[in-house]
């Protein structure tokens, strides 16, 4: 089991890491967090309407998490969705 950082340390400084074009942040405790994307981010990247993105999230086509009323998607999950739905893989 991975130990979670102490919430009092949340304000620690993060350093941007570019690992194979995947944006990650590393704090001074060496915890790695993926960038979380909003529905607006997904709309801009995928060129789709917000309701389409919400439907994909509800149907499980895009893996995401709901925090209160807002959806968030990890960059890795978006990359997997794009890879799974690209015409070059078929």
Secondary structure, DSSP 8 states (H G I E B T S, - for coil): ------GGGTTS-EEEEEETTEEEEEETT--EEE-EE-HHHHHHHHT--HHHHHHHHHHTSS--EEETTEEEEEHHHHHHHHHHT-GGG-
